[in-house]
Amino acid sequence: MRETIGVIGLGYIGLPLAMCLCERGFRVVGIDVDEDKVADIQAGRTDVQEDYLGQTLSQMLQRHIAEGNFVASSRPAVAAWECTTYFVTVGIPVHPETKSLNQQPLLDAMRSLGRVIKPHDLVIIRSTVVPGTVESHCVPLLEETSRMVAGVDFHVAYAAERVAEGRAMEEFQTLDIVAGGLTVRCAALAAQALQKLTDGQVHITDMRVAQLSKVIENAQRDVSLALVYELQEVAKSHHVNLYELIQMVNTHPRVNLLWPSVGVGGYCIPNAYHYLSASLQAERTDLPLFRLARQSNESVPRRIAQGVAESLHQSGRQMATAVVAVLGLGMKDGSNDIRQSPAIRCVEEFRSLGAMVRAYDPFVSPAEPYQVSTVEECLRDADAIVVGAWHNAFDELDWGELFRLVNQAAPVILVDPRGRLEARVLHLNPAPVLQRA
Ligand SMILES: NC(=O)c1ccc[n+]([C@@H]2O[C@H](COP(=O)([O-])OP(=O)(O)OC[C@H]3O[C@@H](n4cnc5c(N)ncnc54)[C@H](O)[C@@H]3O)[C@@H](O)[C@H]2O)c1
């Protein structure tokens, strides 16, 4: 008989993970507290954008539901009927303004899972956590609610999820996994389960190292991106093209500068510093480099808005009367996930300086007054264009026609960190008059 796996939390990670397990021949019971989300998923609907072998996530979902490989529920007891292994993908949100951590969703998930697990079951926590949380909170809650002893009666392991949204289906199956168990047996059982998911290597380590390594992977990217955003100022001051500079520097085999966008967003990288520093609070250890990188990355949208204001000023225009078009609102290229999206932060910064902002993203549901439903509406009379996130669908647009709509009286101020739009308009005849902010 084939094995059934429980996936707790059906968000941007949990649902694709569930589909990936189905693709690999498992039956999956998915659990989520959000009853509306569960109803949508059971009806085969999801906004999560992942593709695999030519199918969208919704198509995979519909197929696996129809074939009896997947079922979603809001009641963990439904999973307990047939599961002996659980993957937990419930996160710890960070408040966007106060930066306080909300451990409650993960702790609630532990409580409700503890109430239904059975002797010999294996719980693998795949969420990114404040390092130490598994030992200090998750295990005690599982023990309290199950009335069993972790590591003796049931098994607990930690193995952070490392995939990137948009590439999740492939990366679940190819990336190496770092895993730590509460006991040697917990680790061995987790390695066995995880090895059925990935063709990459499962590296077994200490439970604390496993939790720390995930947070440090993300914090390292935060620091590297802060460096690149600072280089943007260096490039500007030397009147050189940052992309050319990065390309040249990266010809060195031991250097790998990252590519900037309009800031650092999403659920992972911006949270890493907060998880890491929270884990050290008791010792009052400061992390000045990580802290500075975070602060610096937080300020990128504001710096972009200020740069556009300066450019407008140079051509006799004012932000307060300018029209700013923002293309793409997702937290990165190709994404409709707007959590901590730097494109949205840019919108807010431009609006706070008095600009009239119009934003177009065909994959983000309209929820804000500045969102428009056509690219034409977005670009009409625009003084500045900000590429917040590039979608493949933008490749198909007739940019020659679209540039006829922008304000023709002065150069269009362009913020196009990866040069996607610029590459599509430079060859036009006549080429639009652009000014990089
Ligand atoms: N999104 C990414 O790119 C990414 C990549 C790698 C790792 N991660 C990590 O994976 C975890 C999940 O991230 P996500 O982006 O999928 O988050 P998400 O918010 O999209 O999904 C979490 C889901 O858990 C559900 N939930 C909350 N409390 C619950 C409970 N008590 N029981 C059951 N379900 C509950 C929520 O309703 C939601 O659907 C986080 O720890 C995150 O840091 C995310």
The ligand as a Gaussian input file, in Angstrom:
#p B3LYP/6-31G(d) Opt

LIG

0 1
 N        7.631000      31.399000       0.435000
 C        8.884000      31.052000       0.196000
 O        9.501000      31.400000      -0.820000
 C        9.613000      30.159000       1.167000
 C       10.785000      29.516000       0.753000
 C       11.443000      28.683000       1.657000
 C       10.933000      28.523000       2.958000
 N        9.795000      29.182000       3.318000
 C        9.287000      28.967000       4.677000
 O        8.202000      28.057000       4.588000
 C        7.217000      28.374000       5.574000
 C        5.877000      28.599000       4.889000
 O        5.992000      29.727000       4.023000
 P        4.814000      30.102000       3.020000
 O        5.350000      31.133000       2.117000
 O        4.231000      28.848000       2.461000
 O        3.759000      30.751000       4.054000
 P        2.201000      30.923000       3.812000
 O        1.756000      31.979000       4.745000
 O        1.931000      31.070000       2.356000
 O        1.607000      29.517000       4.266000
 C        1.403000      29.132000       5.586000
 C        0.062000      28.427000       5.664000
 O       -0.091000      27.905000       6.979000
 C       -1.460000      28.059000       7.341000
 N       -1.569000      27.978000       8.801000
 C       -1.384000      28.962000       9.716000
 N       -1.574000      28.458000      10.958000
 C       -1.848000      27.143000      10.814000
 C       -2.129000      26.098000      11.734000
 N       -2.155000      26.300000      13.045000
 N       -2.374000      24.853000      11.232000
 C       -2.374000      24.638000       9.889000
 N       -2.125000      25.601000       8.989000
 C       -1.853000      26.826000       9.446000
 C       -1.845000      29.398000       6.763000
 O       -3.244000      29.519000       6.632000
 C       -1.127000      29.357000       5.417000
 O       -1.936000      28.812000       4.411000
 C        7.749000      29.618000       6.297000
 O        8.413000      29.217000       7.452000
 C        8.720000      30.225000       5.322000
 O        9.719000      30.963000       5.966000
 C        9.113000      29.967000       2.461000

